[in-house]
Structures are given as C-alpha cells and as structure tokens.
Amino acid sequence: MKALKIIGKILAVLVVVIAAGITYVTTALPNTGAAPDLKIDRTAARIERGEYLANHVTVCMDCHSTRDWSQYAGPVSGALGGGGEEFTQEMGFPGKFYAPNITPYALAGWTDGEIFRAVTTGVNKSGKALFPVMGYHRFGQLDKEDIYSVIAYIRTLPPVQTNVPKSEPDFPVSILINAMPQEASFTNRPPETDQVAYGKYLITATGCVDCHSKTDKGSVIPGTEFGGGMEFRSPNGVLCSANITMHKKTGIGNWTQEAFVAHFKAYTDSSYVSSKVAPGEQNTPMPWTMYSGMKEQDLAAIFAYLNTVKPIDHEVVKFD
C-alpha cells in the first residue's frame, strides 16, 4: 500500500508538471518580442531587389501562390501571392497547413513591422506561431535590408481577393508549435567578391539544406546536410531529394560550375516547355522555373560554397 501511495504521488506530481508546461507553452509562447515600429521606404531599388529575391532566391512566390502539379516541377499557375498552396498529412506534414495570401488584399491591415516579425521570427500579426514550413528560421539569419526589400516588393503585388483557410496542426504539434518561433539573428550580406561567403548567404536564403538532407519530425538530422534523402510524398509516388554534396560517386562531385549553372538555366531557355506529368510518373517539388531565374554569378557562388561542404557518401533512390 505504501508503494502504491508513493507511485500515486509521483504520478500526481508529473501531471501537475505536464499541465504547468502545457499552460506555459500555450500562454507565454511564442515570445519573440513585439513587432518593430517600422515603415519601409519603397524605393525602386528595394522593389527590384525584393522582386528578384521573392521570385528567384527565397522563392516566396513558390509557396504563396498555387502551382500546377499536372506539369513538371509544378510551375506557378495562380496569381502571385494569392496563397492557398496546401501542405497536408498525405504529404507527411503534422496537420493541414495553407500558405496565406500575402498580397495587399490580405496584408492591408498589417504594419511593415508585423510582416517583418512574421517573416523573420515566425509570429503573425495576432501573436500566433507559424509552422516552420515557412522558412523564418533562415530568413531571420539574412540581412535586414534584404527582408525590407522583399516586404517593399510584396506591398506592390496586385491584390488577390482570395480567403485562404486557417492552418490546422495536429495534436501535439498544435501545442508544440508555440515553441518553434525564435528571435532573429541577422547578418550582413557578404560582398559578392567573397564568393564562398556570398554563396553560403544565398544558400541560407534559398533553403537548399532544408530539402537536400534527411529529416526527422521536420528537422534536419545533423550530419546529413546536403546529402539528400528527404522524402516528398504525392499521389504519384515518393520522391527523394538529391545528394548535392561533392561526393564523386553519389553526389555532384563530377559536375563543373558550368554544368551546375546550365542545369538551372535550361528552364529559362526560350524553347523550354513544361511537360505534362501523367499519374504515377515522377514529378518534383523543386521550383525549377523560379530558381532558374537566379543570376549566373549567384548560382556560381552557391556552387563554390557547396565545394566547401563535407562530401557525403549517400546513394539516393530518387523515385519510387
């Protein structure tokens, strides 16, 4: 009887501790600070830079628009920034997540500071946490000026009058999501003359490591960075991301810089037509048509940085 009482007391304490933890996570978090008092001057230079980043580097428009998955690489088919792209359980996500509308129709009531906080820390206008399919962990490591440029650009998008459903994370992610946002740790954009440092900065902006690594519960498994193997599930089958380390046999170690750049630029060729994908045929979530708009010197910088990454011997079965 005495042992049962002790066990009972221990369980009671555990229940109290768990309840206190849940209360803290759901009431005190997320806590990345107030949205800054910010009014971004929409200069021509910023809008031009923001358009380049949002469409070809950070590829905001890839998620915050609808894509035509009947065509290879799912080119954008809807109005830019109108949102609605789905990330569901069938794709391996812990819930149903919808990319929101980021045109002035939806963001008219947001201050520049509130958009800035959402993009760089993952906390929206009302203080709610965003699921990190949105790359705020990466964007919070960029140069503030680049974020200003993206915001200046999306403020110029034509309003798209669509109302996107609210995301619905599954339990327990519906609680844990509050602990996911984090304060930003901004950096200065390196000079383009420092090719490797600039390539590392660009690869943070593009998020290559998020997809070209093995993941567990949405997080990159340490030691697998850029080695490929992340699974993308769709009605067509399971696609695994490529190994983009410089391993000679299983990665891209035999590629030249020219071949790497040309692989992207093929999608900007005037003769390129996105092919139709039949049920069961291989498709890819890689937004080739968007990344192909990157400047050749930027692609070369990314290649230079990848040459500094430890090669990983990982043979990827691309499509099943």
Secondary structure, DSSP 8 states (H G I E B T S, - for coil): -HHHHHHHHHHHHHHHHHHHHHHHHHHT---S-----------HHHHHHHHHHHHHTS-HHHHSS-B-TTBTT--B-S-TT----EE-GGGT-SEEEE----SHHHHTT--HHHHHHHHHHSB-TTS-B--TTS-HHHHTTS-HHHHHHHHHHHTTS----------EE-TTHHHHGGGS-----------TTSHHHHHHHHHHHHTHHHHSS-EETTEE-TT-TTS---EEEETTEEEE----S--TTTSSTT--HHHHHHHHHGGGSTT----B--TTS------HHHHTTS-HHHHHHHHHHHTTS---------B-
